Amino acid sequence: MKTSTRITLVKRVADGFEKLSIGALVLGLFQFNYYAIAVGISCFLISLTLTYISEEFK
């Protein structure tokens, strides 16, 4: 697998985690579900980490 293909794949996965984090945070805030808030925050942190890694190896 080429490096550019891997970077693109990591960016797409990071985008997916970002969308999942927004959905989980909205669900958790409106339904007072603290587990969903924790999942949303952790998905957002994973997204930030993956974005940093993809920019670092660019």
C-alpha distances in whole Angstrom, upper triangle without the diagonal:
4,7,8,7,7,10,11,11,13,15,16,16,19,20,21,22,25,26,27,28,31,32,32,34,36,37,38,40,42,43,43,41,40,37,35,36,34,31,31,31,28,26,27,26,23,22,23,21,18,19,20,17,15,18,18,15,15
4,5,5,6,9,10,11,12,14,16,17,18,20,21,23,24,26,27,29,31,32,33,35,37,38,39,41,43,43,44,41,40,38,36,36,35,32,31,31,29,26,27,26,23,22,23,21,18,18,19,16,14,16,16,13,12
4,5,5,6,9,10,11,12,14,15,16,18,20,21,22,25,26,27,29,30,31,33,35,36,37,39,41,42,42,40,38,36,34,34,33,30,29,29,27,24,24,23,21,19,20,18,15,15,16,13,10,12,12,9,8
4,5,5,6,9,10,11,12,14,15,17,18,20,21,23,24,26,27,29,30,31,33,35,36,37,39,41,41,39,38,36,34,33,32,30,28,28,26,24,23,23,20,19,19,18,15,14,15,13,10,11,13,10,8
4,5,5,6,9,10,11,12,14,15,17,18,20,21,23,24,26,27,29,30,32,33,34,36,38,39,40,37,37,34,32,32,31,28,27,28,26,23,23,23,20,18,19,18,15,15,16,14,11,13,15,12,11
4,5,5,6,9,10,11,12,14,15,16,18,20,21,22,24,26,27,28,30,31,32,34,36,37,38,35,34,32,30,30,28,25,25,25,23,20,20,20,17,15,17,15,12,12,14,11,9,12,13,10,10
4,5,5,6,9,10,10,12,14,15,16,19,20,21,23,25,26,27,29,30,31,33,35,36,36,34,33,31,29,28,27,25,23,23,21,19,18,18,15,14,14,13,10,9,11,9,6,8,10,8,7
4,5,5,6,9,10,11,12,14,15,17,18,20,21,23,24,26,27,29,30,32,33,35,35,33,33,30,28,28,27,24,23,23,22,19,18,19,16,14,15,15,11,10,13,12,8,11,13,11,10
4,5,5,6,9,10,11,12,14,16,17,18,20,21,22,24,26,27,28,30,32,33,34,31,31,28,26,26,25,22,21,22,20,17,17,18,15,13,15,14,10,11,14,12,9,13,15,13,13
4,5,5,6,9,10,11,12,14,15,16,18,20,21,22,24,26,26,28,30,31,32,29,28,26,24,24,23,20,19,19,17,14,14,14,11,9,11,10,7,8,10,8,6,10,12,11,11
4,5,5,6,9,10,10,12,14,15,17,19,20,21,23,24,25,27,29,30,31,29,28,26,23,23,22,20,18,18,17,14,13,14,12,9,10,11,7,6,10,9,7,9,12,12,11
4,5,5,6,9,10,11,12,14,16,17,18,20,21,23,24,26,27,29,29,27,27,25,22,22,22,19,17,18,17,14,14,15,13,10,12,13,10,10,13,13,10,13,16,15,15
4,5,5,6,9,10,10,12,14,15,16,18,20,21,22,24,26,27,27,25,24,22,20,20,19,16,15,16,14,11,12,13,10,8,11,11,8,9,13,12,11,14,16,16,16
4,5,5,6,9,10,10,12,14,15,16,18,20,21,22,24,26,26,24,23,21,18,18,17,15,13,14,12,9,9,10,7,5,7,8,6,6,10,10,9,12,14,15,15
4,5,5,6,9,10,11,13,14,15,17,18,20,21,23,24,25,23,23,21,18,18,18,16,13,14,14,10,10,12,10,7,10,12,9,9,12,13,12,14,17,17,17
4,5,5,6,9,10,11,12,14,16,17,18,20,21,22,23,21,21,19,16,17,17,14,12,14,13,9,10,12,10,8,12,13,11,11,15,16,14,17,19,20,20
4,5,5,6,9,10,10,12,14,15,16,18,20,21,21,19,18,16,14,14,13,10,9,10,9,5,7,9,7,6,9,11,9,11,14,14,14,16,19,20,20
4,5,5,6,9,10,11,12,14,15,16,18,20,20,19,18,17,14,13,14,11,9,10,10,7,6,9,8,6,8,11,10,10,13,15,15,16,19,20,20
4,5,5,6,9,10,11,12,14,16,17,18,19,18,18,17,14,14,15,12,9,12,12,9,9,12,12,9,12,15,14,14,17,18,18,19,22,23,23
4,6,5,6,9,10,10,12,14,16,16,17,15,15,14,10,11,12,9,7,10,10,7,8,12,11,10,13,15,14,15,18,19,19,21,23,24,25
4,5,5,6,9,10,10,12,14,15,16,14,13,12,9,9,9,7,4,6,8,5,5,9,9,9,11,13,14,14,17,19,19,20,23,24,25
4,6,5,6,9,10,11,12,14,15,14,14,14,10,10,12,10,6,9,11,9,8,12,13,11,13,16,16,16,19,21,21,22,25,26,26
4,5,5,6,8,10,11,12,14,12,13,13,9,10,12,10,7,11,12,10,11,14,15,14,16,19,19,19,22,23,23,25,27,29,29
4,5,5,6,8,10,10,11,9,10,9,5,6,8,7,5,8,10,9,10,13,14,14,16,18,19,19,22,23,24,26,28,29,30
4,5,5,6,9,10,10,9,9,10,6,5,8,8,5,7,10,10,10,13,14,14,16,18,19,20,22,24,24,26,28,30,30
4,5,5,6,8,10,10,11,12,9,8,12,11,9,11,14,13,13,16,18,17,19,21,22,22,24,27,27,28,30,32,32
4,6,5,6,8,7,10,10,7,8,11,11,9,12,15,14,14,18,19,18,21,23,23,24,27,28,29,30,32,34,34
4,6,5,5,4,6,7,5,5,9,9,8,11,13,13,14,17,18,18,20,22,23,24,26,28,29,30,32,34,35
4,6,5,7,8,10,8,7,11,12,10,12,15,15,15,18,20,20,21,24,25,25,27,29,30,31,33,35,36
4,6,8,10,12,10,10,14,15,13,15,18,18,18,21,23,23,24,27,28,28,30,32,33,34,36,38,38
4,5,9,11,9,10,13,14,14,16,18,19,19,22,23,24,25,28,29,29,32,33,34,35,37,39,40
4,6,9,9,9,12,13,13,15,17,18,19,21,23,23,25,27,28,29,31,33,34,35,37,39,40
4,6,6,7,9,10,11,13,15,16,17,19,20,21,23,25,26,27,29,31,32,33,35,37,38
4,5,5,6,9,10,11,12,14,15,17,18,20,21,23,24,26,27,29,30,32,33,35,36
4,5,5,6,9,10,11,12,14,15,16,18,20,21,22,24,26,27,29,30,32,33,35
4,5,5,6,9,10,10,12,14,15,16,18,20,21,22,24,26,27,28,30,32,33
4,5,5,6,9,10,11,12,14,15,17,18,20,21,23,24,26,27,29,31,32
4,5,5,6,9,10,11,12,14,15,17,18,20,21,23,24,26,27,29,30
4,6,5,6,9,10,10,12,14,15,16,18,20,21,22,24,26,27,28
4,5,5,6,9,10,10,12,14,15,16,18,20,21,23,24,26,27
4,5,5,6,9,10,11,12,14,15,17,18,20,21,23,25,26
4,5,5,6,9,10,11,12,14,15,16,18,20,21,23,24
4,5,5,6,9,10,10,12,14,15,16,18,20,21,22
4,5,5,6,9,10,11,12,14,15,17,18,20,21
4,5,5,6,9,10,11,12,14,15,16,19,20
4,5,5,6,9,10,10,12,14,15,17,18
4,5,5,6,9,10,11,12,14,16,17
4,6,5,6,9,10,11,12,15,15
4,5,5,6,9,10,10,13,14
4,5,5,6,9,10,11,12
4,5,5,6,8,10,11
4,6,5,6,9,10
4,5,5,6,9
4,5,6,6
4,6,5
4,6
4
